[in-house]
Amino acid sequence: MKSVFTALLASAALLAASTAVAATAEQNYKSTCFACHDAGVSGAPKLGDKAAWAPRIKLGKDALYKSALQGKPGTAMIAKGGNSTLSDADVKAIVDYMMGKAK
C-alpha cells in the first residue's frame, strides 16, 4: 500500500511540474513570441494555425528547437525571438506550447 501511495504522490508531483512548465511557456510566449506569431509578421506561423504549422511540425521537434534557439537565416526569425534572457529549456517549452496549439 505504501508503494502505491508513493507512486501516486510522484505522479501528482510530475503533473504539477508539467502544469507549471506549461503555464510558464504560455507566459513567455505572451511576453516575447506573440509579437510576431499572433499577427503572422513576416510569414511567422500564427499560434493555432494548423495549416501553417503542419509542414513545420513534420520537420520534428529538434528542427523547430534549432530554429527557435539559433534563429533561421533568410527569415525574420531571430535567436530566441530576440529575448536572450530565455534559457534553452524555456525556448523549447515555448516551441512545445506552440506546437500543441497547432495540433
C-alpha positions as CSV (number, residue, x, y, z in Angstrom):
1,M,0.0,0.0,0.0
2,K,2.8,2.4,0.8
3,S,4.4,1.9,-2.7
4,V,1.0,2.8,-4.3
5,F,0.7,5.9,-2.2
6,T,4.3,6.9,-3.1
7,A,3.6,6.3,-6.8
8,L,0.5,8.5,-6.6
9,L,2.4,11.3,-4.9
10,A,5.2,11.1,-7.5
11,S,2.6,11.2,-10.3
12,A,0.9,14.2,-8.7
13,A,4.3,16.0,-8.4
14,L,5.0,15.3,-12.1
15,L,1.6,16.6,-13.1
16,A,2.1,19.8,-11.0
17,A,5.5,20.4,-12.5
18,S,4.2,19.8,-16.0
19,T,1.4,22.3,-15.4
20,A,3.8,24.9,-14.1
21,V,6.1,24.4,-17.2
22,A,3.1,24.9,-19.5
23,A,2.0,28.0,-17.7
24,T,5.5,29.5,-17.8
25,A,5.7,28.6,-21.5
26,E,2.5,30.4,-22.2
27,Q,3.6,33.4,-20.2
28,N,6.9,33.5,-22.0
29,Y,5.1,33.2,-25.4
30,K,2.9,36.2,-24.4
31,S,5.9,38.3,-23.4
32,T,8.1,37.6,-26.4
33,C,6.8,35.4,-29.3
34,F,3.3,36.8,-29.6
35,A,4.7,40.0,-31.2
36,C,5.3,38.0,-34.5
37,H,3.3,34.9,-34.1
38,D,-0.1,36.4,-33.2
39,A,-0.1,38.7,-36.2
40,G,1.9,36.5,-38.6
41,V,4.6,39.1,-39.0
42,S,7.0,38.3,-42.0
43,G,5.4,34.9,-42.5
44,A,5.6,33.7,-38.9
45,P,3.1,30.9,-38.5
46,K,0.3,32.2,-36.3
47,L,-0.4,30.5,-33.0
48,G,-3.0,27.8,-33.6
49,D,-2.9,27.9,-37.4
50,K,-2.8,24.2,-38.1
51,A,-2.2,24.6,-41.8
52,A,0.8,26.8,-41.3
53,W,2.3,24.7,-38.6
54,A,1.8,21.3,-40.3
55,P,4.9,21.3,-42.5
56,R,7.0,22.7,-39.7
57,I,5.8,20.0,-37.2
58,K,6.7,17.4,-39.9
59,L,10.3,18.5,-39.6
60,G,10.3,17.4,-36.0
61,K,10.9,19.0,-32.6
62,D,14.7,19.1,-33.0
63,A,14.4,21.2,-36.2
64,L,11.9,23.6,-34.6
65,Y,14.0,23.8,-31.4
66,K,17.1,24.7,-33.5
67,S,15.2,27.4,-35.4
68,A,13.9,28.9,-32.2
69,L,17.2,28.7,-30.4
70,Q,19.5,29.8,-33.2
71,G,17.2,31.8,-35.5
72,K,16.5,30.9,-39.1
73,P,18.7,32.6,-41.7
74,G,16.9,34.3,-44.5
75,T,13.8,34.9,-42.4
76,A,12.8,37.3,-39.6
77,M,13.1,34.5,-37.0
78,I,16.0,35.6,-34.8
79,A,17.6,33.5,-32.0
80,K,15.2,33.1,-29.0
81,G,12.8,35.6,-30.6
82,G,15.2,38.3,-29.6
83,N,14.9,37.5,-25.9
84,S,18.3,36.4,-24.8
85,T,17.2,36.1,-21.2
86,L,15.2,32.9,-22.1
87,S,17.0,29.7,-21.3
88,D,17.2,27.0,-23.9
89,A,14.7,25.0,-21.8
90,D,12.3,28.0,-21.8
91,V,12.5,28.2,-25.6
92,K,11.9,24.5,-26.0
93,A,8.9,24.7,-23.7
94,I,7.5,27.6,-25.8
95,V,8.0,25.6,-29.0
96,D,6.2,22.7,-27.4
97,Y,3.4,25.1,-26.3
98,M,3.1,26.5,-29.8
99,M,3.1,23.1,-31.4
100,G,0.4,21.9,-29.0
101,K,-1.8,24.8,-30.1
102,A,-1.5,23.7,-33.7
103,K,-2.5,20.0,-33.3
